[in-house]
Amino acid sequence: MRATVMYGAGDVRVQTLPDPKLLQPTDAIVRVVRACICGSDLHPYHSMPAAEPGKPMGHEFIGVVEELGSEVSGLRNGDLVVAPFAWADNTCEFCREGLHTSCPNGGFYGAGDVGGGQAEAVRVPQAAGSLVKLPVGEDSPLLPSLLTLSDVFGTGYHAAVKAGVTERTTVTVVGDGAVGLMAVLSARRLGAERIILMGRHRVRTDLGREFGATDVVAERGEEGIARVRELTGGHGTHAVLEAVGHRPAYDMAVGVVRPGGVISRVGVPQYEEAPVGFGSLFGGNITLTGGPAPVRAYIERLMPDVLDGTVEPGKVFDRTVTLDEVPDGYRAMDERTALKVLVRP
């Protein structure tokens, strides 16, 4: 099969690899119908040391079940399914608490003997607990929006849920990438009426306004913080959804959060040290939360609004490539000429 492999920073290749095979009775083999490139894929694209063998890439995909292990229940060959970016058994105590990313029997694509989703086919461990059947055909125009359930929509929603967003909550979203835009959409879905989007790319912030942002702040750093404070009577907002993962984004989140507020981080942090002391979080009774989104816990909750057209999260895809064109897709996202790239193997 053809699959995407990263061999180091900026070195993405599409090559022929052995077809995936069932290794455990809980596995499924899924033929990929749609996949995409994630903003988090750009972190290793910038910094991954040269490595042999390379790392299989991709963790967001929709596909058709082609083979099932003997212990997989609830699925049949031919089912169209969406795969959360983290596979899990959906039965352990952490999964039952909605924390599938901490499942002791779970894991992530592109690690160990599990391939990546930017490929023609994938072996899915814990298939019964991970894969969710879709009530549409593989030619449905809803596939781009349904694909967002595998990660980006669920991640933006997780940011808003962990921040406790309600109709009484004012919100700042830091970052106008796909996750930030999904955080805007999710905050609006949860009832927030004041949503400030911090971003400076006009096409993206225009989509953010369509998704529910009431204000856009293009300034960054101290200037951006001052602008948000100005918009909020000097107080800041109750919730800050940080969707970038770099230290300057965290510093802006600290700068715009209201006393008693919440900073919810879902951008994968590219730093280990940041202020949490009296002058930053403690003195203002500010809560720091977030983490990798347990999107499996949210799929059934979010899917109905996608199916009936209430929301169209698939609008974040602004470029489509074939599998062989995936390296071009990485370059486009890195150069910000594409927001989020859809892959059709």
NORRARA-V279560 format. One record per backbone hydrogen bond with DSSP energy under -1.0 kcal/mol. CO is the residue of the C=O (numbers start at 1). NH is the residue of the N-H. If there is no record, write none. Layout:
BEGIN
co=[CO,CO]
nh=[NH,NH]
END
This chain:
BEGIN
co=[1,2,3,4,5,6,7,8,11,13,15,24,25,26,27,28,29,29,30,31,34,35,38,39,41,42,43,44,48,55,57,58,61,62,62,63,64,65,67,69,76,79,80,81,82,87,92,94,95,99,100,103,107,111,115,117,118,120,122,124,126,127,132,137,140,142,143,144,146,147,148,148,150,151,152,153,154,155,156,157,158,159,160,161,166,170,171,172,173,174,177,178,179,180,181,182,183,184,185,186,187,188,194,195,195,196,197,198,201,202,203,204,205,206,207,208,215,217,220,221,222,223,224,225,226,227,228,229,230,232,237,238,239,240,241,242,242,245,246,247,248,249,250,251,252,253,256,258,261,262,263,264,265,277,277,278,281,282,284,287,289,293,294,295,295,298,299,302,303,304,305,305,312,313,314,319,321,323,325,326,327,328,329,330,331,332,332,340,341,342,343]
nh=[17,120,15,57,13,55,51,11,7,5,3,27,71,127,69,124,66,67,122,64,62,343,41,42,45,46,47,48,9,6,118,117,83,33,34,81,31,78,29,72,79,65,134,63,132,107,96,99,98,102,103,106,87,114,110,119,4,32,30,28,130,131,82,140,143,146,147,148,149,150,151,153,85,155,156,157,158,159,160,161,162,163,165,164,169,239,196,241,198,243,181,182,183,184,185,186,187,188,189,190,192,191,171,214,215,173,217,175,205,206,207,208,209,210,211,213,197,199,224,225,226,227,228,229,230,231,232,234,233,235,258,262,172,264,174,266,267,270,250,251,252,253,254,255,256,257,237,261,287,240,289,242,291,281,282,283,286,285,260,263,265,295,297,298,299,302,303,306,307,308,310,311,315,316,317,342,344,326,329,330,331,332,333,334,335,337,338,318,37,321,35]
END
